[in-house]
Amino acid sequence: MSERTKRADARRNRETLLDAAAAVFVTSGVDAPVRDIAARAGVGVGTIYRHFPARADLIIAVYRHQVDACAAAGPDLLAAAATPYTALARWIDLFVDFLVTKHGLAGALGSDDTGLAALHAYFLDRLVPVCAELLDAAGAAGEIRTDLDAYAFLRGVGNLCIGAGNDPRYDPRRLVGVLVAGLRHVP
């Protein structure tokens, strides 16, 4: 097996672990047992600790992996969707899923304010430009209002997602859908 093949396999294995951890975090929170993540990924617990020696390492890696996936999805959706507005709406759905997954991140990382600040900066650096591109495309197509700032919009979506896990009567996806529908350009 070539070194290049080994690197590709290692990258796929790492992505499998991160996807499994993200799925478990959505259903059980970031404090879920590592054995649950290992079972979902189809690996032993030792494999997870070999890649991520501390829980915080795993949580940070999942967060960054999801930010990267969400950022990559924007241009793909814009290229494939029937309209820029449809691409924006689908991307916001992915963004909401991401926000739900990161619930509990701050508590799990403890008092590492520096680490949280770095993750937040990474989040903004990767996702605000993608959102701006989608908003600009939909605005240029005349589908939505054009007086909206990407940062403010993402912050509003984020605020609608706060506390979603604490109240089964509250569905942030529904309210975010109302917000996105409210962007439509009305002549």
PLY file of the C-alpha trace (Angstrom):
ply
format ascii 1.0
element vertex 187
property float x
property float y
property float z
element edge 186
property int vertex1
property int vertex2
end_header
0.00 0.00 0.00
1.45 3.37 -0.99
1.92 6.22 1.44
-0.65 8.21 -0.52
-3.26 5.43 -0.12
-2.49 5.22 3.61
-3.00 8.97 3.99
-6.32 8.80 2.11
-7.46 5.89 4.31
-6.44 7.74 7.47
-8.33 10.83 6.32
-11.47 8.76 5.59
-11.19 7.01 8.97
-10.88 10.35 10.73
-13.91 11.72 8.86
-15.90 8.60 9.79
-15.04 9.17 13.45
-15.98 12.84 13.25
-19.28 12.11 11.50
-20.12 9.43 14.07
-19.24 11.77 16.95
-21.36 14.56 15.47
-24.35 12.22 15.12
-23.99 11.03 18.71
-23.57 14.60 19.95
-26.86 15.58 18.28
-28.80 12.83 20.04
-26.93 12.57 23.35
-24.94 15.79 23.76
-21.21 16.36 23.84
-20.90 14.41 27.10
-22.02 11.17 25.40
-19.89 8.12 26.25
-16.97 7.53 23.91
-18.10 3.90 23.56
-21.30 5.16 21.87
-19.23 7.10 19.34
-16.96 4.10 18.77
-19.94 1.81 18.22
-21.49 4.23 15.72
-18.18 4.50 13.85
-17.61 0.75 13.95
-14.26 1.04 15.72
-12.83 0.34 19.14
-12.66 2.97 21.87
-8.86 2.88 21.60
-9.06 4.08 18.01
-10.88 7.20 19.10
-8.34 7.92 21.85
-5.50 7.34 19.39
-6.92 10.09 17.15
-8.27 12.31 19.94
-6.46 11.82 23.29
-8.86 14.11 25.19
-12.60 14.67 24.85
-11.95 18.35 24.17
-9.77 17.36 21.19
-12.66 15.35 19.74
-15.22 18.09 20.38
-13.03 20.74 18.75
-12.32 18.48 15.77
-16.05 17.77 15.29
-16.83 21.47 15.49
-14.16 22.40 12.91
-15.18 19.49 10.66
-18.79 20.66 10.69
-17.84 24.28 10.06
-15.78 23.14 7.05
-18.62 20.95 5.74
-21.13 23.78 6.12
-18.79 26.22 4.38
-18.18 23.80 1.49
-21.91 23.17 1.06
-22.70 26.81 0.23
-21.03 27.00 -3.19
-22.18 23.45 -4.01
-25.80 24.33 -3.24
-25.55 27.57 -5.20
-24.30 25.66 -8.23
-26.90 22.88 -7.99
-30.09 24.58 -6.76
-32.79 25.85 -9.09
-32.50 29.36 -7.61
-30.12 31.23 -5.30
-32.96 31.58 -2.77
-33.42 27.80 -2.73
-29.66 27.39 -2.19
-29.78 29.91 0.66
-32.74 28.20 2.33
-31.10 24.78 2.10
-27.81 26.14 3.41
-29.55 27.76 6.37
-31.12 24.36 7.15
-27.60 22.87 7.27
-26.44 25.78 9.41
-29.27 25.17 11.90
-28.34 21.47 12.05
-24.78 22.54 12.80
-25.90 24.91 15.55
-27.94 22.18 17.21
-24.89 19.88 17.14
-22.64 22.40 18.85
-25.04 22.72 21.79
-23.02 22.21 24.95
-19.67 23.04 23.37
-18.75 25.77 25.84
-19.59 23.67 28.87
-17.64 20.70 27.55
-14.52 22.77 26.98
-14.71 24.24 30.45
-13.13 27.59 31.10
-10.85 27.62 28.08
-11.98 31.04 26.88
-9.01 31.27 24.51
-9.97 28.01 22.83
-13.60 29.09 22.53
-12.60 32.46 21.11
-10.41 30.75 18.50
-13.27 28.42 17.52
-15.68 31.32 17.27
-13.24 33.25 15.07
-12.84 30.16 12.86
-16.63 29.86 12.63
-17.01 33.50 11.58
-14.09 33.43 9.13
-15.46 30.37 7.34
-19.25 30.85 7.46
-19.96 34.57 7.20
-18.43 34.84 3.69
-20.44 31.82 2.50
-23.66 33.31 3.85
-22.77 36.66 2.25
-22.24 34.94 -1.12
-25.63 33.23 -0.89
-27.41 36.41 0.22
-25.72 38.41 -2.56
-26.67 35.85 -5.21
-30.31 35.73 -4.09
-30.39 39.52 -3.86
-28.86 39.95 -7.32
-31.49 37.56 -8.68
-34.19 39.81 -7.20
-35.43 37.02 -4.93
-34.74 38.61 -1.54
-34.27 41.98 0.04
-30.73 43.31 -0.28
-30.36 45.28 2.93
-29.23 42.37 5.10
-25.77 41.82 6.56
-24.57 38.19 6.61
-23.18 38.42 10.14
-26.41 39.90 11.52
-28.49 37.31 9.67
-26.43 34.38 11.00
-26.57 35.84 14.47
-30.36 36.09 14.23
-30.58 32.46 13.11
-28.29 31.49 15.98
-30.42 33.35 18.48
-33.50 31.46 17.28
-31.65 28.20 17.97
-30.69 28.99 21.57
-32.32 26.67 24.05
-33.81 24.40 21.41
-32.83 21.29 23.33
-34.41 22.47 26.57
-38.03 22.72 25.45
-39.68 20.04 23.32
-42.42 22.52 22.38
-39.91 24.83 20.70
-38.85 24.08 17.13
-36.13 26.47 16.00
-36.20 25.08 12.46
-39.79 26.29 12.05
-38.98 29.80 13.24
-35.82 29.95 11.13
-37.99 28.89 8.17
-40.29 31.83 8.88
-37.26 34.15 9.03
-35.90 32.85 5.71
-39.33 33.13 4.08
-39.47 36.73 5.33
-36.42 37.56 3.22
-38.41 37.13 0.01
-38.54 40.23 -2.13
-42.04 41.61 -2.34
-42.37 44.07 -5.23
0 1
1 2
2 3
3 4
4 5
5 6
6 7
7 8
8 9
9 10
10 11
11 12
12 13
13 14
14 15
15 16
16 17
17 18
18 19
19 20
20 21
21 22
22 23
23 24
24 25
25 26
26 27
27 28
28 29
29 30
30 31
31 32
32 33
33 34
34 35
35 36
36 37
37 38
38 39
39 40
40 41
41 42
42 43
43 44
44 45
45 46
46 47
47 48
48 49
49 50
50 51
51 52
52 53
53 54
54 55
55 56
56 57
57 58
58 59
59 60
60 61
61 62
62 63
63 64
64 65
65 66
66 67
67 68
68 69
69 70
70 71
71 72
72 73
73 74
74 75
75 76
76 77
77 78
78 79
79 80
80 81
81 82
82 83
83 84
84 85
85 86
86 87
87 88
88 89
89 90
90 91
91 92
92 93
93 94
94 95
95 96
96 97
97 98
98 99
99 100
100 101
101 102
102 103
103 104
104 105
105 106
106 107
107 108
108 109
109 110
110 111
111 112
112 113
113 114
114 115
115 116
116 117
117 118
118 119
119 120
120 121
121 122
122 123
123 124
124 125
125 126
126 127
127 128
128 129
129 130
130 131
131 132
132 133
133 134
134 135
135 136
136 137
137 138
138 139
139 140
140 141
141 142
142 143
143 144
144 145
145 146
146 147
147 148
148 149
149 150
150 151
151 152
152 153
153 154
154 155
155 156
156 157
157 158
158 159
159 160
160 161
161 162
162 163
163 164
164 165
165 166
166 167
167 168
168 169
169 170
170 171
171 172
172 173
173 174
174 175
175 176
176 177
177 178
178 179
179 180
180 181
181 182
182 183
183 184
184 185
185 186
